[in-house]
Amino acid sequence: MTPLFPTAVTDPDQDLRARAEAAGRQAVHDLEYLGVGLATSVLAMIVWIAGVTVTLSLAVFIVGIPAVLASAAAFRWVADLDRRNAARELGAPLQAIYRERPDPRLLPRVSATLSDPQTWRDLAWLVAHSVVGLAFGSVAVSCVVHLAVLVTLPVWFWALPAGSDLWGVLPIDGAWGALLAFVLAPPFALLSVALLRAMATGEARLAAALLGPPAHAPGATTGARDASVRSRRRVDPARLLPLHAGLALLIVAVCTLLWLLPGTDYFWPVWVALGLTLTVTIHDAVARWTYARGAPLGRILAVAEVAIALVGICVAVWALAGGGYPWPVWPALGLSVILGVVALVLYRDRLPWTRERVLVERVDELTRTRRGALDVQAAELRRIERDLHDGAQARLVSLSMLMGRAEEHLADQPEVAALVRQARAEAGAAIGELRDLAHGIAPPILVDRGLVAAVQSLALRVPIRVTVHGSDQLGRPAPVVETAAYFVIAESITNAAKHAGGAPVRVTVAQRGDVLVIEIADTGPGGADPAGSGLTGLRHRVEALDGTLRVGPGEAGRGTVVRAELPCAS
């Protein structure tokens, strides 16, 4: 059997909510089990009393022999109903083992029936269940009725006669008494849940002991019996809804017949019908709520169904009491507010502020994952650069040297020497292309010595004068940031060499907090187009790292300044 409040190590708020939901589901399940047990206990009492009485009365006659088989069949039929009901509580089927009747003749069949232990266990269950099931079921129904009275009493206390009390100690014919009864509802509900759990557990264990196979029976194992007691399946509230509705109709019909007896004028069965209608409505709403998992509209309809039923009952009570002040409007307003709160809770993910929070979290997640992808891409590109430099480029250099030596040995064969010389030239061109490709990925000096050293090395190779301002002790940002900064500087110097008319260029590299700032300024004629293809590509490279790039005129409106800021926090 599962505990009343399952324990789990989770977030305190979620754990408390999960415990409350589990307790509620368990209480509904236990109430269903005990309610069905109440109905089958009445049936069991009728069957075993009638079966035993008829069998013993006819035992002296020949017709008493078939009565034994008929009574045993009735016992088994009722026991099978309780086996199916107990299986839902135990979470595993109860498989009874009856003795086989290979001989079709009447007397051997009667003898096998009378010597079958499971038949006598069925009879013992019917006798015990007719007492235990009736008592437990009555207590369960009483708990529900009293809880409903405590919760709804502030609405209809005025209809009670003067001097009315609850449990013989609590006056409830006034507003304060009704309010006190309402305050007592939560502790009474907790006590009822615990009592339902205890009664359902006890009755289910009694069913497992009498309706299931004995421990020593062939094919029955202790492990299987323990599993049948410990395991639990998901509750299906809709399964017993038709039975619930049928029992409600039966009870209303019986009450109506009792009302038809002479001497009864007031049509009191209407109150029974209203109460049972509420229970059936709540049962149906629980089924809707269960099946609407993940569908907020279905759960809102389930709450709305209960709210409409409560308002309808209030209106019926108001009408039966003779009308007057239209007080049902207040329960209707209160239930509307509750329904609105439920809708807000279920659709909280679609509220503007919630959607904004979700979008912010999503943006943060995408930024984090994009940065990770860029880091992986930069690491992969640098690995390719190392492989090209240490692998293919080194092999081509070795091949070029071997072809040079071969050319020396072919001095007497000028035609062959010319072909080798041509192949050597092609190999040299391939080495140059590989070197340019590797530098386009990441120059080795950038990987080994950092951004400032790489820019200083670049400044020595360009045809214009470039001064670099930056500390060699500058921290090493992430490889992807360092590579992006290098190519922004390289592309900006190339643009200045093309369009600045040979004007000198100043490159400044600095780190301010968690931001790497680079600035490339020239004193040329200016007029750079920020929307040009080259600068647009640089801007995209910088913005991919959540950085910014600005292009504008220099001091006194002369030249061009390219300024990029790149986040470099670790």
C-alpha positions as CSV (number, residue, x, y, z in Angstrom):
1,M,0.0,0.0,0.0
2,T,1.3,3.5,-0.7
3,P,1.6,5.9,2.2
4,L,-0.8,8.7,2.7
5,F,1.8,11.4,2.1
6,P,4.5,10.1,-0.2
7,T,8.0,11.5,0.6
8,A,10.4,12.8,-2.0
9,V,13.4,15.1,-1.8
10,T,12.5,18.0,-4.0
11,D,11.9,21.8,-3.9
12,P,9.9,22.5,-0.7
13,D,7.1,24.3,-2.5
14,Q,6.8,21.7,-5.3
15,D,7.1,18.9,-2.7
16,L,4.2,20.4,-0.6
17,R,2.1,20.8,-3.7
18,A,2.9,17.3,-4.9
19,R,2.0,15.9,-1.5
20,A,-1.3,17.7,-1.5
21,E,-2.2,16.5,-5.0
22,A,-1.2,13.0,-4.2
23,A,-3.3,13.1,-1.0
24,G,-6.3,14.4,-2.9
25,R,-6.0,11.7,-5.6
26,Q,-5.6,9.0,-2.9
27,A,-8.6,10.3,-1.0
28,V,-10.8,10.2,-4.1
29,H,-9.5,6.7,-4.9
30,D,-10.2,5.5,-1.3
31,L,-13.6,7.0,-1.3
32,E,-14.5,5.3,-4.6
33,Y,-13.2,2.0,-3.2
34,L,-15.2,2.3,0.1
35,G,-18.3,3.5,-1.8
36,V,-18.3,0.5,-4.1
37,G,-17.6,-1.6,-1.1
38,L,-20.7,-0.2,0.7
39,A,-22.8,-1.3,-2.3
40,T,-21.3,-4.7,-2.6
41,S,-21.5,-5.2,1.2
42,V,-25.3,-4.9,1.0
43,L,-25.3,-7.3,-1.9
44,A,-23.0,-9.7,0.0
45,M,-25.3,-9.6,3.0
46,I,-28.3,-10.5,0.9
47,V,-26.5,-13.2,-1.0
48,W,-24.9,-15.0,1.9
49,I,-28.0,-14.9,4.1
50,A,-30.2,-16.0,1.3
51,G,-27.8,-18.7,0.1
52,V,-27.1,-20.2,3.5
53,T,-30.8,-20.1,4.5
54,V,-32.1,-21.6,1.3
55,T,-29.4,-24.3,1.2
56,L,-29.9,-25.4,4.9
57,S,-33.7,-25.3,4.4
58,L,-33.6,-27.5,1.4
59,A,-30.8,-29.8,2.5
60,V,-33.2,-32.5,3.5
61,F,-34.7,-32.5,0.1
62,I,-33.2,-33.5,-3.3
63,V,-33.7,-30.0,-4.6
64,G,-31.2,-28.8,-1.9
65,I,-28.4,-30.4,-3.9
66,P,-28.6,-28.0,-6.8
67,A,-29.1,-25.2,-4.3
68,V,-25.5,-25.8,-3.0
69,L,-24.1,-25.2,-6.6
70,A,-26.3,-22.1,-7.1
71,S,-25.3,-20.6,-3.7
72,A,-21.6,-21.3,-4.5
73,A,-22.0,-19.6,-7.9
74,A,-23.7,-16.6,-6.3
75,F,-20.9,-16.4,-3.6
76,R,-18.3,-16.5,-6.4
77,W,-20.0,-13.9,-8.5
78,V,-20.2,-11.4,-5.6
79,A,-16.6,-12.3,-4.6
80,D,-15.4,-11.6,-8.2
81,L,-17.0,-8.1,-8.0
82,D,-15.0,-7.4,-4.8
83,R,-11.8,-8.9,-6.3
84,R,-12.0,-6.4,-9.2
85,N,-12.7,-3.5,-6.8
86,A,-9.8,-4.6,-4.5
87,A,-7.5,-5.0,-7.4
88,R,-7.7,-1.3,-8.1
89,E,-6.9,-0.5,-4.5
90,L,-4.1,-3.1,-4.3
91,G,-2.7,-2.2,-7.8
92,A,-2.5,-5.9,-8.9
93,P,-5.2,-8.5,-9.8
94,L,-6.4,-11.0,-7.2
95,Q,-6.4,-14.4,-8.8
96,A,-8.5,-17.0,-6.9
97,I,-7.7,-20.6,-7.3
98,Y,-10.8,-22.8,-7.3
99,R,-10.7,-26.6,-7.3
100,E,-11.4,-28.2,-10.7
101,R,-14.5,-30.2,-11.3
102,P,-13.6,-32.8,-13.9
103,D,-16.7,-35.0,-13.3
104,P,-19.8,-33.4,-14.8
105,R,-22.2,-35.4,-12.7
106,L,-24.2,-33.7,-10.0
107,L,-23.0,-35.4,-6.9
108,P,-19.3,-35.2,-7.7
109,R,-19.7,-31.5,-8.6
110,V,-21.4,-30.8,-5.2
111,S,-18.7,-32.8,-3.4
112,A,-15.9,-30.8,-5.2
113,T,-17.7,-27.6,-4.3
114,L,-18.1,-28.4,-0.6
115,S,-14.4,-29.5,-0.4
116,D,-13.1,-26.4,-2.2
117,P,-11.3,-24.1,0.3
118,Q,-11.7,-21.0,-1.9
119,T,-15.5,-21.4,-1.8
120,W,-15.5,-21.3,2.0
121,R,-13.1,-18.4,1.8
122,D,-15.6,-16.6,-0.4
123,L,-18.3,-17.2,2.1
124,A,-16.1,-16.0,4.9
125,W,-15.4,-12.8,2.9
126,L,-19.1,-12.2,2.3
127,V,-19.9,-12.5,6.0
128,A,-17.0,-10.3,7.0
129,H,-17.6,-7.8,4.2
130,S,-21.2,-7.5,5.0
131,V,-20.2,-6.1,8.4
132,V,-16.8,-4.4,7.7
133,G,-17.7,-3.0,4.2
134,L,-21.1,-1.7,5.4
135,A,-19.5,0.0,8.4
136,F,-16.5,1.5,6.6
137,G,-18.6,2.6,3.6
138,S,-21.2,4.2,5.9
139,V,-18.4,6.1,7.7
140,A,-16.9,7.2,4.4
141,V,-20.2,8.5,3.2
142,S,-20.8,10.2,6.5
143,C,-17.4,11.9,6.3
144,V,-18.2,13.3,2.9
145,V,-21.7,14.4,3.9
146,H,-20.4,16.1,7.1
147,L,-17.6,17.8,5.1
148,A,-20.1,19.1,2.6
149,V,-22.2,20.4,5.4
150,L,-19.3,22.2,7.0
151,V,-18.2,23.8,3.8
152,T,-21.7,24.9,2.6
153,L,-23.3,25.7,5.9
154,P,-22.7,29.5,5.6
155,V,-24.9,29.4,2.5
156,W,-28.0,27.7,3.9
157,F,-27.7,27.8,7.7
158,W,-30.7,30.1,7.8
159,A,-33.0,27.3,6.6
160,L,-32.3,25.2,9.7
161,P,-34.8,25.2,12.5
162,A,-34.0,27.1,15.7
163,G,-31.8,25.2,18.2
164,S,-30.1,23.1,15.6
165,D,-26.6,21.9,16.4
166,L,-23.8,19.8,14.9
167,W,-22.5,16.7,16.6
168,G,-24.6,17.7,19.6
169,V,-22.2,20.3,20.7
170,L,-22.0,23.1,18.1
171,P,-25.0,25.4,17.6
172,I,-25.4,26.1,13.9
173,D,-28.6,28.1,13.6
174,G,-26.8,31.4,13.5
175,A,-24.2,33.1,11.3
176,W,-21.4,32.7,13.8
177,G,-22.0,29.0,14.3
178,A,-22.1,28.5,10.6
179,L,-18.8,30.4,10.2
180,L,-17.2,28.3,12.9
181,A,-18.4,25.1,11.2
182,F,-16.7,26.4,8.0
183,V,-13.5,27.0,9.9
184,L,-13.6,23.4,11.1
185,A,-13.8,22.1,7.6
186,P,-10.0,21.9,6.8
187,P,-9.0,19.9,9.9
188,F,-12.1,17.7,9.5
189,A,-11.0,17.1,5.8
190,L,-7.5,16.1,6.9
191,L,-8.9,13.8,9.5
192,S,-11.3,12.3,6.9
193,V,-8.5,11.7,4.4
194,A,-6.5,9.9,7.1
195,L,-9.5,7.8,8.1
196,L,-10.4,6.9,4.5
197,R,-6.8,5.8,4.0
198,A,-6.8,3.6,7.1
199,M,-10.2,2.0,6.3
200,A,-9.4,1.4,2.6
201,T,-6.0,-0.2,3.6
202,G,-7.7,-2.4,6.2
203,E,-10.5,-3.6,3.9
204,A,-8.1,-4.1,1.0
205,R,-5.8,-6.3,3.1
206,L,-8.7,-8.3,4.3
207,A,-9.7,-8.8,0.7
208,A,-6.2,-9.9,-0.2
209,A,-6.2,-12.4,2.6
210,L,-9.6,-14.0,1.8
211,L,-10.2,-13.4,-1.9
212,G,-6.7,-14.1,-3.1
213,P,-5.0,-17.4,-3.1
214,P,-3.5,-18.7,0.2
215,A,0.3,-18.5,0.6
216,H,0.6,-22.3,0.4
217,A,-1.7,-22.7,-2.6
218,P,-0.1,-24.1,-5.8
219,G,0.9,-21.3,-8.2
220,A,0.7,-18.6,-5.4
221,T,4.0,-17.1,-4.3
222,T,4.7,-14.8,-1.4
223,G,6.4,-12.4,-3.7
224,A,3.4,-12.1,-5.9
225,R,1.1,-11.5,-3.0
226,D,3.5,-8.9,-1.6
227,A,3.6,-7.2,-5.0
228,S,-0.1,-7.2,-5.2
229,V,-0.2,-5.3,-1.9
230,R,2.6,-2.9,-2.6
231,S,2.1,-2.0,-6.2
232,R,-0.2,0.8,-7.3
233,R,-1.8,1.7,-10.6
234,R,-3.0,5.0,-11.9
235,V,-6.5,5.9,-10.6
236,D,-9.1,6.1,-13.4
237,P,-12.0,8.2,-11.9
238,A,-14.2,7.8,-15.1
239,R,-14.3,4.0,-14.7
240,L,-16.7,4.1,-11.7
241,L,-18.7,7.2,-12.8
242,P,-21.6,5.1,-14.4
243,L,-21.8,3.0,-11.2
244,H,-21.8,6.2,-9.1
245,A,-24.6,7.7,-11.2
246,G,-26.6,4.5,-11.0
247,L,-26.3,4.2,-7.3
248,A,-27.3,7.9,-6.9
249,L,-30.4,7.3,-9.0
250,L,-31.2,4.1,-7.0
251,I,-30.9,6.0,-3.7
252,V,-33.1,8.8,-5.0
253,A,-35.7,6.2,-6.2
254,V,-35.7,4.5,-2.9
255,C,-36.1,7.8,-1.0
256,T,-39.0,8.7,-3.3
257,L,-40.7,5.4,-2.6
258,L,-40.3,6.0,1.1
259,W,-41.8,9.5,0.6
260,L,-44.8,7.9,-1.0
261,L,-45.6,6.1,2.2
262,P,-48.7,7.5,4.1
263,G,-48.1,10.2,6.6
264,T,-45.3,12.1,4.7
265,D,-46.2,15.4,3.0
266,Y,-42.9,17.3,2.7
267,F,-41.0,16.2,-0.4
268,W,-37.7,15.7,1.4
269,P,-36.1,13.5,-1.3
270,V,-35.3,16.6,-3.2
271,W,-32.5,17.4,-0.8
272,V,-31.1,13.9,-1.2
273,A,-31.2,14.4,-5.0
274,L,-29.4,17.7,-4.8
275,G,-26.6,16.3,-2.6
276,L,-26.1,13.2,-4.8
277,T,-26.2,15.4,-7.9
278,L,-23.3,17.4,-6.5
279,T,-21.3,14.2,-5.7
280,V,-21.8,12.9,-9.3
281,T,-20.9,16.3,-10.7
282,I,-17.7,16.4,-8.6
283,H,-16.9,12.8,-9.7
284,D,-17.3,13.8,-13.4
285,A,-15.2,16.9,-12.9
286,V,-12.4,14.9,-11.3
287,A,-12.5,12.6,-14.3
288,R,-12.4,15.5,-16.7
289,W,-9.5,17.1,-14.7
290,T,-7.6,13.8,-14.8
291,Y,-8.0,13.2,-18.6
292,A,-7.3,16.9,-19.4
293,R,-3.7,16.6,-18.3
294,G,-1.7,19.2,-20.3
295,A,-5.0,20.8,-21.7
296,P,-5.9,23.9,-19.6
297,L,-9.3,24.3,-21.3
298,G,-10.4,20.9,-20.2
299,R,-9.5,21.6,-16.6
300,I,-11.2,24.9,-16.7
301,L,-14.3,23.2,-17.9
302,A,-14.1,20.7,-15.1
303,V,-14.0,23.5,-12.5
304,A,-16.8,25.3,-14.4
305,E,-18.9,22.2,-14.2
306,V,-18.6,22.1,-10.4
307,A,-19.2,25.8,-10.1
308,I,-22.4,25.6,-12.3
309,A,-23.7,22.7,-10.2
310,L,-23.1,24.6,-7.0
311,V,-24.8,27.7,-8.3
312,G,-27.7,25.5,-9.5
313,I,-28.1,23.9,-6.1
314,C,-28.0,27.3,-4.4
315,V,-30.8,28.5,-6.8
316,A,-32.8,25.4,-6.1
317,V,-32.4,25.9,-2.3
318,W,-33.4,29.5,-2.7
319,A,-36.5,28.5,-4.7
320,L,-37.5,25.7,-2.4
321,A,-37.2,28.1,0.6
322,G,-39.8,30.4,-1.0
323,G,-37.5,32.9,-2.9
324,G,-37.1,36.3,-1.3
325,Y,-33.7,38.0,-1.2
326,P,-31.7,36.7,-4.2
327,W,-28.7,35.5,-2.1
328,P,-27.5,32.9,-4.7
329,V,-25.9,35.8,-6.7
330,W,-23.2,36.0,-4.1
331,P,-22.1,32.4,-4.4
332,A,-22.2,32.8,-8.1
333,L,-19.9,35.8,-8.0
334,G,-17.5,34.0,-5.6
335,L,-17.4,31.0,-7.8
336,S,-16.8,33.2,-10.9
337,V,-13.8,34.7,-9.1
338,I,-12.5,31.2,-8.3
339,L,-13.0,30.1,-11.9
340,G,-11.1,33.2,-13.1
341,V,-8.3,32.5,-10.7
342,V,-8.1,28.9,-11.9
343,A,-8.0,30.1,-15.5
344,L,-5.2,32.6,-14.7
345,V,-3.2,29.8,-13.0
346,L,-3.7,27.3,-15.8
347,Y,-2.9,29.9,-18.5
348,R,-0.1,31.6,-16.6
349,D,2.4,30.8,-19.3
350,R,0.4,33.0,-21.7
351,L,0.3,36.1,-19.5
352,P,2.4,39.0,-20.8
353,W,4.8,39.2,-17.9
354,T,5.3,35.4,-17.9
355,R,5.9,35.4,-21.6
356,E,8.4,38.2,-21.2
357,R,10.2,36.2,-18.5
358,V,10.2,33.1,-20.7
359,L,11.5,35.0,-23.7
360,V,14.3,36.5,-21.5
361,E,15.3,33.0,-20.3
362,R,15.1,31.8,-23.9
363,V,17.4,34.6,-25.1
364,D,19.8,33.9,-22.3
365,E,19.8,30.2,-23.2
366,L,20.3,30.9,-26.9
367,T,23.2,33.4,-26.2
368,R,24.9,30.8,-24.0
369,T,24.5,28.0,-26.5
370,R,25.6,30.3,-29.4
371,R,28.7,31.3,-27.5
372,G,29.4,27.6,-26.9
373,A,28.9,26.8,-30.6
374,L,31.2,29.7,-31.6
375,D,33.9,28.5,-29.2
376,V,33.7,25.1,-30.6
377,Q,33.9,26.5,-34.1
378,A,37.0,28.6,-33.2
379,A,38.7,25.6,-31.6
380,E,38.0,23.5,-34.7
381,L,39.3,26.1,-37.1
382,R,42.5,26.5,-35.1
383,R,42.9,22.7,-35.1
384,I,42.5,22.8,-38.9
385,E,45.1,25.6,-39.1
386,R,47.6,23.5,-37.0
387,D,46.9,20.4,-39.2
388,L,47.5,22.5,-42.3
389,H,50.7,24.0,-41.0
390,D,52.2,20.9,-39.4
391,G,50.8,18.4,-41.9
392,A,50.0,19.3,-45.5
393,Q,52.2,22.3,-45.6
394,A,55.2,20.5,-44.2
395,R,54.8,17.6,-46.6
396,L,54.6,20.0,-49.6
397,V,57.8,21.8,-48.4
398,S,59.5,18.4,-48.2
399,L,58.2,17.5,-51.6
400,S,59.5,20.7,-53.0
401,M,63.0,20.1,-51.6
402,L,63.1,16.6,-53.0
403,M,62.1,17.9,-56.4
404,G,65.0,20.5,-56.2
405,R,67.4,17.7,-55.5
406,A,66.0,15.7,-58.4
407,E,66.4,18.7,-60.7
408,E,70.1,18.8,-59.9
409,H,70.5,15.2,-60.9
410,L,68.8,15.8,-64.2
411,A,71.2,18.3,-65.7
412,D,71.9,16.0,-68.6
413,Q,68.2,15.7,-69.4
414,P,66.9,19.3,-69.8
415,E,63.4,18.3,-70.9
416,V,62.8,16.2,-67.8
417,A,64.5,18.8,-65.6
418,A,62.1,21.5,-67.0
419,L,59.1,19.3,-66.0
420,V,60.5,18.8,-62.5
421,R,61.2,22.6,-62.2
422,Q,57.6,23.3,-63.2
423,A,56.3,20.8,-60.7
424,R,58.5,22.4,-58.0
425,A,57.0,25.8,-58.9
426,E,53.4,24.4,-58.6
427,A,54.3,22.9,-55.2
428,G,55.6,26.3,-54.1
429,A,52.4,27.9,-55.3
430,A,50.4,25.3,-53.3
431,I,52.5,26.1,-50.2
432,G,51.7,29.7,-50.6
433,E,48.0,29.1,-51.0
434,L,48.0,26.8,-47.9
435,R,49.9,29.5,-45.9
436,D,47.4,32.1,-46.9
437,L,44.6,29.7,-46.0
438,A,46.1,29.0,-42.6
439,H,46.6,32.8,-42.0
440,G,43.0,33.3,-43.0
441,I,41.9,30.9,-40.3
442,A,44.2,32.2,-37.5
443,P,47.9,33.2,-37.9
444,P,50.2,31.1,-35.8
445,I,51.6,34.1,-33.9
446,L,48.0,34.9,-32.7
447,V,47.7,31.5,-31.3
448,D,51.1,31.5,-29.7
449,R,51.7,35.1,-28.5
450,G,48.3,36.8,-28.5
451,L,46.5,39.7,-30.2
452,V,49.0,42.5,-29.7
453,A,52.0,40.6,-31.1
454,A,49.9,39.4,-34.0
455,V,48.8,42.9,-34.9
456,Q,52.5,44.2,-34.6
457,S,53.5,41.4,-36.9
458,L,50.8,42.4,-39.3
459,A,51.9,46.0,-39.2
460,L,55.4,45.1,-40.5
461,R,53.9,43.4,-43.6
462,V,51.6,46.2,-44.8
463,P,52.7,48.9,-47.2
464,I,51.7,51.8,-44.9
465,R,52.9,53.0,-41.6
466,V,50.9,51.4,-38.7
467,T,51.5,52.1,-35.0
468,V,50.2,49.7,-32.4
469,H,49.3,50.8,-28.9
470,G,48.6,47.9,-26.6
471,S,50.3,46.1,-23.7
472,D,52.0,42.7,-24.3
473,Q,50.6,41.8,-20.9
474,L,47.0,42.1,-22.2
475,G,44.9,39.2,-21.0
476,R,44.0,36.4,-23.4
477,P,40.3,36.5,-24.2
478,A,38.4,33.5,-25.6
479,P,39.9,32.2,-28.9
480,V,36.8,33.2,-30.8
481,V,36.9,36.8,-29.5
482,E,40.6,37.1,-30.1
483,T,40.3,35.8,-33.7
484,A,37.4,38.2,-34.4
485,A,39.3,41.1,-33.0
486,Y,42.4,40.3,-35.2
487,F,40.3,40.1,-38.4
488,V,38.5,43.3,-37.6
489,I,42.0,45.0,-37.3
490,A,43.4,43.2,-40.4
491,E,40.4,44.1,-42.6
492,S,40.4,47.7,-41.3
493,I,44.1,48.1,-42.1
494,T,43.6,46.7,-45.6
495,N,40.7,49.1,-46.2
496,A,42.9,52.0,-45.0
497,A,45.8,50.9,-47.3
498,K,43.3,50.9,-50.3
499,H,41.3,54.1,-49.6
500,A,43.3,56.3,-47.2
501,G,45.9,57.5,-49.7
502,G,48.9,56.1,-47.7
503,A,47.9,57.9,-44.5
504,P,49.3,56.4,-41.3
505,V,47.1,54.2,-39.2
506,R,46.9,54.0,-35.4
507,V,45.7,50.7,-33.8
508,T,44.7,50.8,-30.1
509,V,44.0,47.6,-28.2
510,A,42.7,47.8,-24.6
511,Q,40.7,45.9,-22.2
512,R,38.2,47.7,-20.0
513,G,36.6,45.4,-17.5
514,D,35.0,42.6,-19.4
515,V,35.1,44.4,-22.7
516,L,37.9,44.2,-25.3
517,V,38.1,47.6,-27.1
518,I,39.9,47.9,-30.4
519,E,40.2,51.1,-32.4
520,I,41.6,51.6,-35.9
521,A,42.0,55.3,-36.9
522,D,43.6,56.8,-40.0
523,T,44.1,60.4,-41.2
524,G,43.0,59.9,-44.8
525,P,40.2,61.6,-46.7
526,G,37.5,59.7,-44.8
527,G,34.1,59.0,-46.3
528,A,33.9,55.3,-45.5
529,D,30.5,53.7,-46.1
530,P,29.3,51.9,-43.0
531,A,26.9,49.9,-45.2
532,G,29.6,48.6,-47.5
533,S,30.1,44.9,-47.9
534,G,33.4,44.8,-46.1
535,L,32.3,46.7,-43.0
536,T,29.0,44.9,-43.0
537,G,30.8,41.6,-42.8
538,L,32.9,42.9,-39.9
539,R,29.8,44.1,-38.1
540,H,28.2,40.7,-38.5
541,R,31.3,39.0,-37.1
542,V,31.3,41.3,-34.1
543,E,27.5,41.2,-33.5
544,A,27.7,37.4,-33.5
545,L,29.6,37.7,-30.3
546,D,27.2,40.3,-28.8
547,G,29.7,43.0,-29.6
548,T,29.3,46.4,-31.3
549,L,31.1,48.0,-34.2
550,R,30.9,51.7,-35.1
551,V,32.4,53.5,-38.1
552,G,32.7,57.3,-38.2
553,P,35.0,60.2,-38.9
554,G,38.1,60.9,-36.9
555,E,39.1,64.0,-35.0
556,A,38.2,67.3,-36.6
557,G,36.2,65.4,-39.2
558,R,39.3,63.9,-40.9
559,G,40.0,60.3,-41.6
560,T,38.0,57.2,-40.5
561,V,37.7,55.5,-37.1
562,V,36.6,51.9,-36.7
563,R,35.8,51.1,-33.1
564,A,34.7,47.6,-32.0
565,E,33.8,46.4,-28.5
566,L,33.7,42.7,-27.8
567,P,32.6,41.0,-24.5
568,C,35.5,39.0,-23.2
569,A,34.3,37.8,-19.8
570,S,35.3,34.2,-19.1
